[in-house]
Amino acid sequence: MQLDRNALRLHRGPLFFCVAVVVLALLELVPLPAIIWTHLPGRAAAVSALKLIGGESAWQSVSLTPDASWLGALSLIPALSVFLCALALGAKERRLLTLVALAGALLNALLGLAQISGGPDSPLRFYEGNSTEAVGFFANRDHFAALLYASVPFVGAWVLSLSHGSLRRTSSERQLNAFLALMFGACVSIILLIAEVMARSRAGIALTFVALVGASLLLWRERRSAGIASGAGLVVAVIGAIATLLISDFAISRLASRFGGNLHVLERVALAGKTITAGLTVAPLGAGAGAFVPLFAMFARPKDLIANVYINHAHNDLAEIWAETGVIGLILVGVMLVWIFRRSVDVWRQNIEGGVAPIDVLLPRAATVSIALLAVHSLFDFPLRTSANLSIFAVACALLTAPPGWGQLEPQTPPTSAPFETKRARRVGRVS
């Protein structure tokens, strides 16, 4: 199967973005002569410290913490690899990839529930510091919760796809298989939501409700399509069962105890403000990836510290990116957000038509919901600073692009209007 030229054209921008991210990470590590780096903004404290040991004339990188920046660059390898591999996958392989991601989320959820059942001393807890919440394979309950709510829209896409086509088939065996598949999807949704409650993540619970709304939007978008009505009742029933679980007495009692947590919302907002202020002192280049802790320590006053809380991140990724990578980092984030917005508009405009598998249209829409949820959560926490969640984010972004060879997977029944196809691409197709 040959690569689709139109798909390659649409992939060009994401590929350039990946290259730009890698180049930025490497440029921060390039040693500079003392006459240059000592005059960079915010380096006075570092110069004074090096003078005590006679090292002020040594070559130094832009980053205040080269080792942390190097580790930060290496930490991008899994997500970039997943993204690039997902770009190269065809439509059928991308469906399988989302099922693998959902299987990972389900495994985490089941492990989290087993941790709760085993109590504080459960041997299934792999990290210290979380003895009362479900965390799965994570060390942080908020990151565990992020994986769960980001998976909910994809479950909705699969359930809706089954209800779109399979339930209207005349074969009783096929209808039974479709019904069993829908029930399995309902069970997966309930397990994910129960685990979400057991994590006791305030942001996770709030964003889970938004994820359910996003999954409902998938249904609303195709409300006029044939076969949708047969699965609509089940979707509503699943949402009702999940809502009942969330407002149960046990759920409320667990969540109520979390509102006395270590870092409140107002404290996180204040921390983000201090991070922005610290970033101004090292603008426009920033302090380097992974340099938040020493940068915050340089400018934090005693009253800025919070008792019994070690601040290792700004709890606002946008502010932290500004402090660490400066103007260039913000520009890259802006470019990425613009690209995501434009692709999201395209995938939501696409209709399910003859020759196009419903799941290939629904999965990109679900991806836009997951991306939005993770982006909003990043304004109050740092879920994307874990490789697992960043990889889920990378898969979701890859789903917004056209699969290679789109339109050649089923040559007998080509789509009348392939998803992700731009006007320019259609003109090129007519000319060729």
Helices and strands as residue ranges (DSSP letters): H 5-27, H 34-37, H 44-51, H 66-88, H 91-118, H 141-165, H 172-199, H 202-221, H 228-246, H 249-256, G 257-260, H 265-281, H 292-299, G 302-304, H 317-349, H 358-377, G 383-385, H 387-399, H 423-431
